Amino acid sequence: MAKFVSVEEAVALIPDGASIMFGGFMGCGSAHKFIDALSKSGKKDLTVISNDASMPGGPLGEEFYGIAKLVHNRQIKKLIATHVGLNPEVATQSMQEGTLEVVLIPQGSMAEMIRAGGSGLGGVLTPTGVGTIVEDNPYCLGKQTINGREYLLIAPLRADFAVIAGYKIDKAGNVWYKGNTSNFNIVMATAADTVIAEAEVVVEIGEIAPEDVRTPGVFVDYVVEGGKYNG
């Protein structure tokens, strides 16, 4: 059963140099309270796996939104993502200063790489990126030809930690996501050694119908009560 901890206790679990998967899509479905606390913690040299680097401005007028706070504070050493174009600080740190390593992966490929990591598979075969610079990606293990068609063999992805966010989480750690906030959270919860889930609302066991559970509590190690997002 998941252990309920304060956000400070959850952040204390993260050592310098850790690899962390963050759920979310441009901040939608991200664990904002945890990320804010991590951004103030001084933790450094992190490897972050996420769909994107979020963006400088948030929907409620905040200066930095989601993991953009970690980028701004230069806490990330390596960023593995599918898109970073809406956060200009990534370009500054990676291309101009050389202080941030960025690995770009096609979005669908990243989702399947994480799924493979969570399932114990040795890789993913995909036609996406054949004949492009994706072949030079450090996670590309080579090519396979199947029935006359070329595929790239892409390595699975795992991390030390996955930090996910759910709308309702019960006291056993079962997670229900609201709308599209499930995005990368579901696969990331399977592909990390330690999973920290942030809840907007904590409910009693049984208040989430079994068929509505998207991430079973067996995958969740710790739960943080995040409350409603208010910037």
N, C-alpha and C positions, 0 to 999 in steps of 0.2 A: 504494500500500500504506500502511496506517495506520502512524503513527509512535508508538512506545511512549515515554511520558514519565512522569515522576514526578507525583504529585498536585500538588506545589508548582509544577511547570512548567506544568501544565494550568491551575491557578488564575491563574497570572501572565498567561495569555492573555486573561483577562476584564478589560476596562477599566471604570472607573466609568461608569454610565449605559447599560451594555449591556442588550440584551433577550435573555433566556434561556428556552428551553423545558426543563422538567424532566419526565422520564418518572416514572411511579409513580402509585399509587392509594392514598391515605392512607399513603404511605411504602413500600408494597409495590412493588418494582421501581424504587426510586429509587437514585441513586448516592450512597450514604451517606458514603463516605470523602471524595469530592469535596465534597459539601455541607458536611461538617464543616470541611474545610480552608477553603472559601470563607467560612464563618461566622466564621473567625478572621482573615481576611485584611484586613478593613477596607474591602473594596470596597463601594461605596454607589450609591444612586440607580438601582437595578436595576429593569428591567421584567421580571416573571416571568410566564410562561405555564405553567400546570399545572392538573391536574384539580382540585386542592384546596390547602389550606394546611397539610396534615397535622394534627398534634395535639400538645399540650404534652408528653404522656407517651408513651413508646414501649414496645414489648413486652418489652424487657429491663430496664425500670425507669429508662431514661434520662430526663432532665428534659425534653428537647425532641427531637422525632423528625422526621427529614427536613427539609423546608424550613421547618418551624416555627422552626428555629434562625435562619434568615435573617429571618423575621418578628420574632422576639424581639429580634434585634440591630438592627432598624430599618434594614436594608440595602435593603429593597424600597420603591421609590417608587410603583410601579403593579403591581397583581396582577390578572391575567386568569385566571379560574378558573370552575369549575362549581358548587363547593360549598365553603363556608368555616365552616360551623356548628360544627365540632368544634374550632376554634381560636379561643377568645374574644379573643385579642390582636388578631385582625383587626378585630373589631367595635370594640374600644377605639381602635385607631389610625385607623380609617376613619370611624366614626360619631361618636365622642366628641372625638377630637383633630384629625381632619382632616389627618393626616400621611400617610395611605396612600390612594391611589386604588384602588378595587376595581371591576372590571367583571365581572359575572356573566353567563355564557352557558350555555344548556342543554347538557348533556354531549354528547349525540349531535351537536348542531350544532358544538360545538367540535372534535370529532374530524374531522368532515367539512371544517371550515374549514382545519384543519391539513393534511388530505389534499389539499385544493384548492391550498393554498400550496405543497405539495411537488410538485404536478403541473402547476403553471403555469396553473391555471384562474382565471377572473376572479371566481368566487364560487360560492355554494351556494344552491340553491333548496330551501327546507324549509317545511312547513306548521307546524312547531313554533313556537309563540309568536305566531301570528296573533291579533290582538285582545287582546294582553297587553302588559305593560311591556317585553317583549323588542323591540317595535317602536321603543322609544326608545333602544335600545342603540346606542352609537356605531358599531358594526360592521354595523348594519342599514342597507342601502343603499336600501330601498324595498320595494314589493310588486309581484308579478306575478300575473296571473290566467291560469291554464292549464286549459282544458277545464272552465271554470266554478268552479275551486277556487283560493282565494287562497294564495299562497306568499310568504315573506319572502326577499329576496335578501340574503345575508349575505356579508361580505367574507372573502377568504382570510386566513390567518394564517401569518406567517413570523417568524423571529427571527434575531438575529446568531449565537446559539449554541444548540445542543441538547445537553443533558447526559443521556445515557441509561445504562442499566445492564443488562448481560447476565450470565447465569450462566456460560456458556462463550464465550470469544472466542478465535479462533485468531490466529496471528501475521500474518495478512493482514487482520485486522479483521472477519472474518465473525462474526456474533453468533447464539447460540442462547439462548433465554429459557426459564427453568424455570417450568412451570405458567402461572399467570395474570400473571406479572410482565411479559409482553410489553405489556400494556395500551397506554398512550400512547407507549411507546418507539418502536414500529415507525413510526408516521406522523411522529413528531417528527424522526426521523433523516433524513427526506426534505425537511424544511421549514426548514432553517437553513443559514446560510453556512458555519459550522464545527460539526462534530459531535465531541463528546468522549464516548467510551464507557468505562464502568468495568466491569471484569471481576472476577467472583468467582474464576474459574479461567481461566488462560491455557493454551491447548493448541496443539499443533503443527498446521500446515496439513494438512488431510486427516482430522483426528480428529473433525471435525463433518461428518456426511454432507451432501452438497450439498442434498438435499431437506429437511434440518433447519435450514438457514440461514434465519433470519427477516429479518435485516437484513444484506444483502451488504456486504462490506468496502469496496466502492466508495463507500458513503455515509459511511464513518467516517474522520475525519481523524486523531484521536489516541486512543490507548488508555491507560488508567490501570489498574494492578493494584490492585484494591480489597481482595481477599481476602474471607474469610467475614465477614459482618456480626456484630459483637459489641458494638454500642452505642457 
